[in-house]
Amino acid sequence: MATSNGKIVAALQAFLHDVYEKAAKKPGALRQGSFKTTSGVDLEPLYVPRDFDYDEKLGFPGQYPFTRGIQPTMYRGRFWTMRQYAGFGTAEETNARFQYLLKSGQTGLSTAFDLPTQMGHDSDSPRARGEVGRVGVAIDSVEDMERLFAGIELGKVSTSMTINATAATLLALYQAVGEAHGTPARELSGTVQNDVLKEYIARGTYIYPPGASMRIITDVFAYCAEAMPKWNPISISGYHIREAGSTAAQEIAFTLADGIAYVDAAVRRGLDVDAFAGRLSFFFNVHNNFLEEVAKFRAARRLWARTMRERFHAKDPRSCTLRFHAQTAGSTLTAQQPDNNVVRVALQAFAAVMGGCQSLHTNGRDEALALPTETSARLALRTQQIVANESGAADIVDPLGGSYALESLTDALEERAISYLTRIDEMGGMVEAIARGYPQREIDEAAYQYQREIEEKKRVIVGVNQFASEGEAPFDTMQVDPALEERQVKKLRAFRASRSQDAVTRSLSELRRGAEGSANVVPLIVSAVKSKTRQPPIPPRHRDARVRIMEVPERVLQPRQLLDERVQIERVLEQLRLVSQLLRRDPQRVRVGGLQRARFLQRVRDVRNAPPQTLAHPFAGQPACVPRLRQGAEDAGRGTQRPQGERAAQRGLLLRQRLLPRGRRPVVPVQPADLQLHVAHLAERVLEVLDQRIQLAQRLGTEHLDRCP
């Protein structure tokens, strides 16, 4: 006999009051006072059916709003792509790992690049010293790219490349190699991450201001829509946002906010939303809270579908589908008892499959200590294969759909994400929110709360703050040969000596002209790499040849853009003046964390005495010469947990200004006179240099900007 939902809800209330609460009030009956997800969603003790509009909330797989999956058959048709992330040392070494993984059953390639490549440095750059090949493969030329994919038929394999600031260059190199091996660009399939906004938020491998970065990103959109229709021109990443410490709800919101910014930029550029939106892809983290992670993926799909239809008026159903790659959470791996990581990864992989991922990477058990060994990489791949072939999870489309708890969590996460998105819209969009530091602060606070729970043992990390063991046996880890850097440098210099200088000059001249105008720069980059040209002409005092092709959009700012830049910095200075006024009223209300008074005053003197050359700013609206008042000395990481290899290695090269959460360092009041001196000096020096650049650009033309200090 059927029972109405109203009766069920009434029966639940009676059960909670008459049965559950009485049992829960007994001493020691509950493990803890309250139960919440990592996003702070209160968990009810029991869930029952609710009244809701099925078509609006769920629908069917492959149909709007895609809550239950983007394909009607899901894994009954074929499994997700098992795309193990790999890359280290030289191209030859990474190629050997690729071949090994493909023979072991991997169905797609995922390429990790070393930090010099990600940051646009040649392997012989002084800034790259000690980092070549450490957390990814070193790529300096088209010859390196040829060695990386030697013996691999690029027309038969899908390749993902985790690269952002230099994404257009690596895409061009991949196309050149594919065509040289007989695969037309239109037949190449894969993804280039190309997501720079999340670098400003969480990771730090950006090179240019957002304006120049957004131009390159939309150039890639337009180029791929025309020349590489099977290629995903961006992978909008929430993974690194979660690794930096965000909650699941923040991961949804900040990732989709980045996606909205990219779509909006492309539409304003004049691109038809249905011409490129169907090739957008996403990249999410998979953390430990199983039900919350499954709900996160479903909420993200539904929210993105509504955004594309209602905000951008997409008509093609493919434009409304959120296709995503998932990777298990590196930040959850522990150096203590590393075999425990096998269980964590298996749990996270299962959550990704239950949530409907399109491709998946499973981390190695030793990645809290080093890059994974061959044995660990094989075990991680076998984890996916067991889930696919032995668990039965792939035999039902959306097997957890309809779970009372899961559907409630999906709604709760969506509501929290909408709240964040509304706040970001009120600020003027994600670029402006980043300039104000809003997502960064939210992530810092969430990371701090998470770490406090671990240290206070409110959150148990097995083998770390509970169930620890003494005298653990040594764990063999992978070691990267220090001599590889010298070998890579020799190859690079041989490449430079062999290329035609006439071809270099001609290609770079064409690229500069295109960058100075409104032309799409990607075809010009492709032409340059095919002629074995490196990067465009920038005076020797700027970085090294590796970054030049990417610096062109930033270096050819027009006078109007420089004036806009000046307005942005004036806005930041005005915020500092407001802080100064607050200090005059109540000095105790504003505090500076992590800086002793003497150190703060020394920083003021350093800025006052700094030459104008140091005042270049990498991020419009947040000049590098404005020191953050709460600048951290180093990444807090996860306390006793060791960070994943890539995150640990970033500290040396990236020189990021990361904020430690409140409470982790001494807090010292700042006197009004100190900050007023600081503000006055910033206003004088920054605006003076900008005025010089504006005048020079107006008088001599933008090509002479490098003459300005």
QUISUL-V352493 format. One line per field, one symbol per residue. ss: DSSP state (~ for helix, > for strand, _ for the rest). psi: psi as a letter, one per 40 degrees, with the letter a starting at -180 (. if undefined). burial: I if it has 9 or more other C-alpha atoms within 8 Angstrom, else O. Layout:
ss->???
psi->???
burial->???
This chain:
ss->____~~~~~~~~~~~~~~~~~~~~___________>_____>___________~~~~________________~~~____>>>>>>____~~~~~~~~~~~~~____>>>>>>_~~~~~______~~~________>____~~~~~~~__________>>>>____~~~~~~~~~~~~~~____~~~__>>>____~~~~~~~______~~~~~~~~~~~~~~~~~~___>>__>>>_~~~~~____~~~~~~~~~~~~~~~~~~~~~~___~~~~~~~_>>>>>>___~~~~~~~~~~~~~~~~~~~~~~_____~~~~___>>>>>_~~~_______~~~~~~~~~~~~~~~____>>>____________~~~~~~~~~~~~~~~~~__~~~________~~~~~~~~~~~~~~~~~~~~~~~~__~~~~~~~_~~~~~~~~~~~~~~~~~~______>___>_________________~~~~~~~~~~~~~~~__~~~~~~~~~~~~~~~~____~~~~~~~~~~______________~~~~~~~~~~~___~~~~~~~~~~~~~~~~~~~~~~~~~~~_~~~_>>>___~~~~~~~~~~~~~__~~~~______________________>__>___~~~~~~~~~~____________>>>__~~~~~~~~~~~~~~~~~~~~~~~~~~~~~_~~~~~~__
psi->hihiddddddddddddddddddddeihedididihiideehhhidiiiiihihddddcaiheihefdeieidebeddiiihgghhihibidddddddddddddeeieiihhhiiddddefiideideeheehedeaihheidddddddfhehheeeihhhhgicdfddddddddddddddeehideehiahhdfgddedddedefidiiddddddddddddddddddgeehheighhedddddeeiidddddddddddddddddddddeeihdedddeeiiihiihadgddddddddddddddddddddddefhdhddeehhhiiihihdeeiidhgdddddddddddddddddefidihhhiieeeedaiiidddddddddddddddeededeehhgdehehdddddddddddddddddddddddeeiddddddeeddddddddddddddddddefdhhhheceifiiifiiihhihhhhdeddddddddddddddeihddddddddddddddddaeihedddddddddefibiihiidehbaddeddeedddefhidddddddddddddddddddddddddddgdedhihiehiddddddddddddeiiddeeihehhegideghheghidihdbfbehhiiddddedddddfigihiiieeiihhihiddddddddddddddddddddddddddddeideedeeh.
burial->OOOOIOOIIOOIOIIIIOIIIIOOOOOOOOOOOOOIIOIOIOOOOOOIOOOOOOOOIIIIIIIIIIIIIIOIIIIIOOIIIIIIIIIIIIIOIIIOIIIOIIOOOIIIIIIIIIIIIIIIIIIOIOOIIOIIIIIIIIIIIIOIIIIIIOOOOIIOIIIIIIIIIIIIIIIIIIIIIIIOOOIOIOIIIIIIIIIIIIIIIIIIIIIIIIOIIIIIIIIIIIIIIOOIIIIIIIIIIIIIIIIIIIIIIIIIIIIIIIIOIIIOIIIOOOIOIIOIIIIIIIIIIIIIOIIIIIIIIIIIIIIIIIIIIOOOOIOOIOIIIIIIIIIIIIIIIIIOIIOIIIOIIIIIIIIIIIIIIIIIIIIIIIIIIIIIIOOIIIIIIOIIIIIIOOOIIIOIIIOOOOOIIIIOIIIIIIOIIIOIIOOIIOIIIIIIIIIOOIIIOIIIIIIIOIIOIIOOOOOOOIIIIOOIOOOOOOOOIOOOOOOIIOOIIOOIOOIOOOIOOOIIOOIIIIIIOIIIOOOIIIOIIIIIIIIIIIIIOOOOOOIIIIIIIIIIIIOIIOIOOIIOIIOIIIIIIOOIIOIIOIIOOOIOOIIIIIIOIOOIIOOIOOIOOOOOOOIOIIIIIIIIIOOOOIIIOOIOOIOOIIIIIOOOIIIOIOOOOIIIIOOOOIIIIIOIOIIIIIIOIIIOIIIOIIOIIIOIIIOOIIOIIOOOO
